[in-house]
Amino acid sequence: MPSASFHHRPAFAIILLVLLISPWLLGSNRDWAWPVLAILIGLAALTANFGIRHHLSQHHKVVLAAFVFLTCFMLFQFYGVPTLVEPVTHYFYGTRSDITKTIMYLGFFYAVVQLVDSHDRSRVLIYVVVVTGLLQALLGGTQQLMFELPRARGSFPNPNHFAGYLEVALCLAIGLMIADRGRYSGAQDGTSIHRSLKAEMADFITGPLARLRVVIIIMVIALVMSRSRMGNVAFFSSILITAAIAFYYTRTFSRYTAFLLVTILAIDALIISNYFGIEKLAQRLRDTTVEGNTRVDLQQYNLKIFKDHAWLGTGAGAYEVSFQRYRDASISNRVDHTENDYIEILIELGIIGSLPLLVILVAGIHSQVRLLGGLVPPFERGIAFGCLAGTISILIHGAADVNLQIPSNALMLVMLLAIPVALNQAREQPSGGYS
């Protein structure tokens, strides 16, 4: 399929700009930051819609419909039904902000799927994230080595959100190495060239992708420096899980891919990172009793909130205000998040509002797995590997943090779900797939 028209180049450039700047604005988790992204994404989505020639795939339609339903449900929480049902939300400003953010994520998903219409564009999109992740890693390392901060955090106020961003960048970098391996080794369209193990290792260490390999090492070190327990566990677990899924569907595993994953899990984590704080990370993994008890106690209050608002929720973005009605004197600190994405979503949106999010996630993962196990070019399988690993990592991390409440990280998840949909959609076009 030929690349998008000249008129779509500005829209694609805007998407790249959004990915480039979103983490530097304190994760865009400020009321002066995320509206900037919303304006840029709105421009990109509107521009992408002019002269569009793509036939929307089934996955694309399902995700868009789920986003629209979610937006309508949030509007119901905000306005209720005049003269019939009172507004549901406990915090009008928070719900209004989350409605705007949801529309922003909808526009971002639509723009990415429509604009990423070639392998080159998907490669550029991912490289922007990887380079941004590298810069974040260098900043985080500088903070700890030169300024002796206890935990690296990059441009994020919270080290755990810094780790969440690096997880995605790392997974995409690994997927890119797998995807572009055939580009440099001579493998084309799923065929492989039999090479000696010595040649494979030499190409891995000194070949054209060696620089990307160094970038991965730097980001792994920075991830360890963040001291994020769940961030590190989520990243390494996601690689193992995705590798298992890939092997289950393909029953094959190239020596290059196996060597890449083994070195990331073994050499990077156990040897290189040993000099950059792996001992302190291990200590944090052991010393979880105090914080763990605090979170258990917090969830007891969350259970009460959920029972009282199980179906309609307390209103998008209203968790902090809702919690005030249930807290007692035993909790002295401010509680603005519940430290668990799933519980916070259930409390704010209820069961009904959470269902469209589940549909979006399932549709995106189905699209990723479809590419990973399908008869597609090696490039697309590699990209699907990175996207699926990043998605699994964010989902695991969500059990102990709220990355989805951070706009820059939430945009990363939307992108991970959108790229495979774009790849599949291009293959379904009558004109015949990617160029």
N, C-alpha and C positions, 0 to 999 in steps of 0.2 A: 504494500500500500504506500503511495507516495506520501511524503511528509506534509504537514499542514501548510496551508497557504501562508503567503508573506504576512497577511494581516493578523495571523495568530502568533507571530514571533514576539510582539510586545507582551501578549498575555502570558506566554511561556516565560519570558524574562521576568515578569512580575511574580510568577510562582517561584522562580529561583530566588528572587529577592526576599520573598517571604520566608523561605527556608533558611536563607543566609542570616537574616536579622532577628528572627524570632527568639533564639536562645539568648541573644545578647541583651535583650530588654528585660533582664531579670526573669527569664523564662516567659516573658510577656504576661506575667501574672500580676499586673498592675492595671488600674483603671485608665491610665494614660497610655499603656502599651498595646493591649490587645485591640482597642478600637482602630489603631493604625493598621494592624494586620487585617481587620475586618474590611476596611476601606480598600486596601490593596487586593484582597481576595475577591471582593465584589467586582472590582474593575476587571480582574482576570476572567472571572466567570462570565461576565456580560460580554467581554470581547471575544471569548472563545465561542460564544453562542452565535456570532455573526458568520454566516456562510458555512455553517457546520454541515458536513456531509456524512458523518458517522451514523450508522444504524445502532441504536442503543441495544446492548446485549441484555440478556435476561438478568444477569447479576447486577448490572448497572441499574436497571429499572427497579429491582427489588430494593436495593440500597437507597435509591432516591425516594421511593415510596415510604420506606421506614423512616427516613429523615423527615419527610413531610408530616407523617403521622406524629412523630415525636414533637415537632414544632407546634402542631395543632394542640397536642395534649398540654404542652407547656403554656400555650395561650389560654387553654381552659383553666389551668391552675391559676393563671394571672387574673383573668377576667371573670371566671365562672360562667354561668348562663344568666344574663340579665333578667331580673324579676323571678327567676326560678332557683338558681343555685349560686350561693355565695362563693367568692374566690377561695381557692384552697390554700394558696401560699401563705406562709408565715412572715415572708420578707419580700415585699414587692420589688425593691431595688435589685436584690439578688436574682429573683426570677426573671426580671426584665433583662438583666445582663446575660443570663444563661440562654435566654431565647435568642439574643443577638449572636452569642457564641455558636449556638447550634446551627443557625443559618450560615454563619461563617464556615463551619465545618462542612456543611452541605455544599456550599459554593466551592470549597477547596477540593472536595472529592470529585465533583462534577468537572472542574477545570483540569485536574490532573488526568482523569480518565480520557477527556476529550483532547487534551493537548499532547499527551505523551503518545505520539503516533509513529514512533520509530525506535529502533534499538538505540540509536545514537542519543535520542532525547531521554530515554530512560537511563542510559549510562550517565549523561550529564546531570540529571536530577539526583542520582545517587551519589555521584562524585561531590556535588555541592554539600550534601549532608556529611559525607566522609571528611571532606576538608574542614568543614565547620567543627566536626567532632575532634579532629586533630588540633585545631586552634584552641578549642575548649580544654583539651587534655594538656596542652602546653601551658595554658594559663593556670589550670589546676595544679600542675606540677610546680610551677613557679611559686604559687601561693604557699605550698608546703615546704619546698626546699629553701626558698629565699626569705620568706616571711614567717615561716614556722607555724602556719596555721595547723591545728590538730587534724583537720580533715579538708581535703581538696574539694572545692565547690564550683570552680570556674566562674561564670557570670551568674550562676544561680544562687539565690539566698540560702537554699537548702541543699546540702551535699547529696541527699538521696535523690533529689530531682536531677542533679548533675549526673549521677550514676544512671538514672533512667534514660537520659539523653544519650549517654555514651553506649549503653546497651544496644540501642537501635543503630547507632552509627557503626558499631563493631559488627553487628550481624549483617548489615548491608555491605560492609567492606569485605567480609568473608564471602558473602554471596557473589560479590563482584569478582573476587579472585577465582571462584569456581566458574563463573560465567565466562570470563575472558580467558580462561586457560586454553580453550580450543582455538581462540583467536591467534595465540602466539605459538601454540605447539603444532598447528596445522590441522587439527581436528575440525571437521566441518559437518554440519547438519547431523549430528548424532554419531558420526563415525569416529573411531579412535585410532590412533597410530600406536603400535606396540613399540615401546621404548624401554630401555634398561632402567633398572631402579637407580643406578648411578646417574643416568641422564635426567631422570625425574627429579632427583634431589638437587643436582646442579642447577637445573632450571628453576627450581623452587627458591634456591638461595641467591642466585645471581641473575636470574632471568628478567624479562621485561616487567614482571609484576613484583619484583623484589622491593621496590619503593613502597608499594601498597602493603607489603608484608611488614615493613618497618613501621608504617602508620598504625597497623593493627597492634604491634608490640607496644607502641607509645600509648595508645588508648587503653590497652589492658592494664598497663602500669598505673595510668591515671584512675581507672576504675577501682583498682585496689587501694589507691591513695584516698579515695572518697570514704573508705571505711564503711561503705554501705553494705551491711550484711545481706539483706535480701537482694540488693542490686547485683552483687557478685554471684550469689547462689542462683538468681534468676538467669543471668547471662550464661553461665556454664551449663546449667540444666537445660536451657533452651537449645543449645548447640547439640547436646546429646540426644534430646527428644527429637529434634528435627532430623538429625542424622539417622535415627532409628526409623522415622516415618519414611524418609527418602529410600532407605534400603528396603523397607517393606514393600514399597510400590514398584521399585525398579529391579530389585534383587541383584543390583550391581553397585559397586563402589570403586571408583578409580583409585589407583595408588596415590595419585596427586591429591585428591580430595581427602583420603584417609590420612596422608602425611600432614596435610594442612591442619586438619582438626586435631590430630594427636599433638602436634607441636603447640597449638594454641592452648589446649587443655593442660598439657604437661610442662613444656619448656617455659612458656610465658608465665603461667600461674605459679609453678613450683620453684623455678630457678630465677628468672629475671626479676619477677615481682618480689622475691625474697629480700631484695635490697631496697625496696620501696614501700615496705609496710605490711607485708603479708602476716608478720607476727602479730601486729596490732589488730589487724582484721580478725585473725583467729581469736585473739583475746576478746574482741567485741562479740564474736559468735558465742563465746563461752559465757560472757557476762551479760546475760539477757534476763536475769531474774527480776530485777527491779522494774525495768521498763516493761517487761512482759506482764507483770502483775498489774501495772498501771493500765495497760491496754485491755486486759481482761475486765478490770473494774469498769472501764469506760464502755465496753460492749454490753455490760449489764444495763446501763442507761439507754444505750442504742436499741436494745431489744424492746424496752418499754415504748420508746418512740415509734418503732416499727409496728408493734402490735396495735397502737392507737391510730396509725395512718397507713395500714398495710396496702390498700388498693390504690389510693390516689396520691399518697405521699404528703410531705409537708411543703412542697414547692421547690422547684429547681433553684439551687443556690441558697437555700434557706436553712442549711444544717446548723450553722452557728446560732442563729436566732432560735431555732427549734430546741436546741440542746439546753438553752438557758431555762426553759420551762420545766426541765426534768432534773437539772443538777441540784446538788445540795451542798452543805458546808464542807463536806469531805473533799471536794474538788476546788482547789484555790486558784489554779492556773486558768488562763483563757483557753477555751477549746473551740477552734475554728474549723477543724477537720477531724474525722474519726480515725485517720491512719489506716483506712481500708477502703479502696475504691468501690468494692462491691456493696459493702454495708452503706456507704454514703449515698450511692446511687439508689439503692432500694429505699432508704429513708426519704430522700428528696423526691423521687419519681414514683415510688410505690411499685407494685407489681405490674400495673397496666403500663406505666411509663417506661419501665425497664424492658418490656418485651421488644419494642422496636430496636433498642440497642443490641439485644441478643440476636435479632434478625440480621442487623448490619454486620455483626461479628461473624456469625455463621456463614453468611453469604461471602464475606471477604476470605475467610479461611478455606471455604470450599473452592474458591477461585485459585487460591495459592496451591492447595493440594492437587487440584486438577492440572496445573502446570507442572508441578513437581513430579507427578507420576505419569504424565502424558507423553505421547510421541511428538515432542516439540524439540526445537534446536537446543543445544547445550546452554546457550546464553540464557534462554528463558527459564530453564530448570535451575540455573545458578541464581538468578534473580529471585525466583520463587523460594529457593532455599533461604536466602537472606531475609526476605519478607516474612516468611513463616517463623523463622527463628526469632526475629524481632518482635513479632506479635506474641509468641509464646512467652518471651522474656517479660514484656510489659504486663501480660496477664498474671504471670507468677508474682512479679514485683507488686502488683496491685493488691495482693493479700496482706501487705504490710505497709502500704504507702498510698498516696493519692496523686500519682503521676497524671491521671486523666483530668485532674482539676487544674493542671498547669497547661496553659494554651499551647506553648511550644511543643511539649511532649504529646499532648492530645493530637496536634497536627501530625506528628510523626506516626502515630498509630493510624490515623486516617490515610496517610500516604502509603503505609505498608499494606493496607487493604485495597487501595486504589490502583497501585501499579499492576498487580496481577490481573485485576479486572480490565485494565487498559490493554494488557498483553493479549488476554483472551478475546476482548472485543475486536481488536485489530485482526486477529486470525479469522474471525467470523464475517468480516466484511466481504462483500461480493467481489471486490477488486483484488482480494487475496493477501491479506496479512501484512507483515512488517517488511520494510525495506532494510 
